[in-house]
Amino acid sequence: MKSLKSFVLVALVLMGTCACTEPDEPVVGKHPKPSKLWMPVFLNDGMVVQQNASAAYWGTTNPNATVTAEASWTDEVVVTKANAEGEWKLEIPTSAGSMEPQRVVIRDSHNGAKHINDVLVGEVWHFAGQSNMEMPMRGFGSVANGNYQPIENANEEVALTANMPHFRYFKVGYQASDVPMNDVRENKWWKASVATEALEYSAIAFFCGRKMATELNVPIGIICTPYGGTRIEAWMPASRLSSFDPADYKEASELSESAAKKSAPGLLYNGMVHPIMPYVVRGWAWYQGESNRDNSQAYARLQQAMVDEWRKAKGDTNAQLPFYYVQISGIGSNSDEYGANLIQAQWDALKLIPNSYIITTSDVGDTNFIHYPNKKVPGERLANLILNKSYNRTDIKVAAPVVSSVNYQSDKVVVSFENGEGLHSTEGTIPYVQLVDDAGKLHTATATIKADGTMEVSSASVVNPKGVRYCFLSWHISTVFNSAGIPLAPFKHSK
């Protein structure tokens, strides 16, 4: 078996310009010459494959060569034939999840062989998004530079995973491309959640994956494709945007030079998502939106289009792959609706995207940093939602309180909720509540949660209110929760 160092060298040589282009520069796709057996970098030692499914392996070799695959968990030998361009793909049926390391050997009829060791069979998830998905357990920045943005209790949390080598992570490196790529810019090999390795994990992925690994007691593998400061337009094929009004999205020419290198339509789909699409996963988790606050009016439809394209690339015609996503939190100290409108669009997207689910993060924002330090709450909240919806853990309560009806009266508004059992406030007064008067002006209001679980909202300045809002400001911290500890999401309602 070739050493890891040799494999890296071979992969880099075959990847050509893909391996040496600066991270934020669009690159032109290169396909390895079909002269010897080659596979993408993430089909490698330490990988996790989806249990009770068919693990996909693919690559190139000599034209028309025969390719065979053997896996230690099955006696079946899978055989396929490369096409005239040397491209091949095969699928190996997988067993139930196991902590026992396995081995896969891929051979071609020209004496090429790839040995993949320490393979685990378990649950695989694809996480993606911008900087709050990317933020690693070690935090952003540094104390020395005066820009350190930490993760709360990171070292203590990482220490708790010392005996979890079955929780594994692969981070895809930055790669923007004008054309679909066949491999990713390898950033981190498959890593086990031990010692300092876990400090490089996305914090959201770390807390979510650790809880899933503990609750399910099977190996968990997360492939993460994060890129900070990026727009949703970059994460779907550019061709899909032709169905939108030009005002709904931004072309490269409408972005700054630096933003255009990573956020122009299609660039990150081509460079970071397309290469891993054949990899069999259980579903997706998405955390993005801050960079699209300037076109929130189209965001729900843009997210719907992105998910539709991802499912199409997977051949998922019945929306069987679930799509989980994270609501953006309160941002900075702004009192406008810039961020709140995007949050509303994220909730609106639930109605457009089948088999999709959202968690609220309205209780964890930070006034100083968009990269808030408390990633444990949303990470574990995301895990709970996944466990409940995808693994039938009905004992875990995950439903957020949402508005079911609004009753406007002459001197107050009465709001009723679904999933509002045990609705309560953690503070003596409930902040960020507003009423709209008949002239359309906003007024700070007082809210009280009644014994029947409704919220009564009133203001001495407003007679015959025409609208009500809760946390519908760019900066907010929700203080209202149901008995399951899920915060009330921001909302606005008009009469």
ZILINDA-V523481 format. One record per helix or strand of 3 or more residues. SS is the DSSP state (helix for helix, strand for strand). FROM is the first residue (numbers start at 1). TO is the last residue. Records with the same first field share a line. If there is no record, write none. Layout:
BEGIN
SS=FROM-TO ; FROM-TO
END
This chain:
BEGIN
helix=4-19 ; 131-134 ; 154-159 ; 195-200 ; 203-216 ; 232-235 ; 238-243 ; 246-248 ; 252-254 ; 257-263 ; 267-276 ; 290-314 ; 338-352 ; 375-390
strand=48-50 ; 54-60 ; 66-71 ; 77-81 ; 87-93 ; 98-108 ; 113-129 ; 164-172 ; 191-193 ; 219-226 ; 283-287 ; 322-326 ; 356-359 ; 402-408 ; 413-418 ; 433-436 ; 442-444 ; 446-449 ; 455-458 ; 467-470 ; 491-494
END
